[in-house]
Structures are given as C-alpha cells and as structure tokens.
Amino acid sequence: MTASAEFRSGKGSHDENFPVASVLVRKRHRPAVLAFYEFVRVADDIADHASMKPEDKLARLDKLEASLLGKDDAEPQGVSLRNVLRERSLSPVHAQHLLQAFRQDVTKLRYKDWDDLIEYCRFSAMPVGRFVCDVHGEPQSVWPANDALCAALQIINHIQDCAKDYRDLDRVYIPQDALAADRLDVTALGDARASQALLHCLRGLVERTAALLEESRPFALQINDARLAMEVAAIQMLAERLIEVLRVRDPVSERVHLSKAAMLGIAFKGAAWASMRRLFGPAAPSVRAPVRGS
C-alpha cells in the first residue's frame, strides 16, 4: 500500500478558514502544530476522497494510526507527528480522536439532532484546540472554552459547505430534526438556492452556534501564553464575523467565506484586542469585527 499522501487534495494550512500556526504562535511551537495539521489534513483528505471505496478509506486511516503509534513507518505524516509527540512527552490521544471522527465521516452520513452533531464535534474539532493548548503547556481548565470555540468553528464550516457536502459526498451534518421541523428533507440542499424554509432552518443552527461563541469568548483571556491568546482572540473574532455573514446570506447559492484580506484585517483586530486586555485589563476598549463586507 502506497503512502496516503498521494491522495492529498492539495489543500494546505494557508487555505483554511482560520489561522493555522500563524506568526502569532511562538516559533518553537509551530513545527509541532504543523506536524499535527499535516497528519490531520491527510486523514481528512482520505475521508473526503470522492472515488475511494469506504473500506479502502478505513484501511488507510488505520495505516495512519499504525504509523502514529509506532507499529510501522509507512505513513510519513504519522511518523512525523509521532516524533513530535515523543520529543514533547505528549499523548497521541487527540490525533486518535480525530481519526475516530474521520472514520465516522466514512460510515455515517446523517446526524439525528444537535446533540448528535456536538458528539461528532467532540472527536472532529475539540481535540485540535486541546492539542494546541497541550503544546503550549496550558492547563486543562481551558478545555471547556476551547471545546465551545472548536465546536462552533466546525459547525460554521458545516453550514458554509452544506450544499457541497451533500452534492459531492452525500454527507449531511445539518441535523435531521432541524430539517424536519421546517418540513424539509436533505434534498432541499440540492436546490440551486435555499428556500425560505431552509434558510429558517440554517439560521436556527447559526444562532445555536452563536451561543457556543458566547461560551468561548473568555477563552483567550484564560490562556497563559500571550501569543497563543492573541491567536485565539483572532480566531474568535473571525468566527463571530462568519456568524454575521451566515445570518444574512444563503450558503447554498452565495459566498459565505471571508476573503484573505478580510480575514487578515479581522484577525489583526482580534489579536490587538487580546493584547490590550492583557495590558490594561477590563478597562481596555472592546473591539468587534465590522458587520458589513467580507
């Protein structure tokens, strides 16, 4: 079996909706974060591959885990992450949880309700932030706020890509009970534009996601590492901006992703806010992303 990197989509860390090991992260931590990202990126591309059979996807995910755990050296991304974990005395559990989520992507195409979706996020999203916190030596007391932010980021991505995921993979993360409440089924995601009923459904999920971002707002100020706090504040502000976009646009037919220029500007404001709060405390001025423009 050849290395799984040959099935890469071509997507890299600079193509993500949110910063990955940006210049805000201390230089000594970036290699670890990037090794984790590369491992996760390969696994994600396998799970989302359009033509690979499900059994082959699962076999390749198993091979990635084998290399991660030192059972073989067949997968370079697994070996690289394994070495990082060993050097830093970190557990592979976060990477294993993500592999569990990618296996679920292969075998589970529908989600019953919000709780079902959040349980998926427990494996698909929350471990990413937990790993970054572990790399920085942050205490587990920050995990609840981390988990809320990571789940929000994941669900924002699901709403942004709801039509594409349905069309390309027959995978629907929009909860079935939410669709049913508006007398819809998954075929509504295949229309050229969202109906009023589908917009009502999606915007209900947007508001539940906004509530997660309310839970995560203290996260940046709970972090000891100043530069990581700035990165988290930037991500929080980007997520809040995307919520504003999703409140007014149709993700089925309209662009609901931010431009690179908008991302940079909003991220700068978020990082500046975190820096001011650390310097001046609660008296520092509040900074929010503008509602208009993307």
Disulfide bonds with the S-S distance in Angstrom:
none
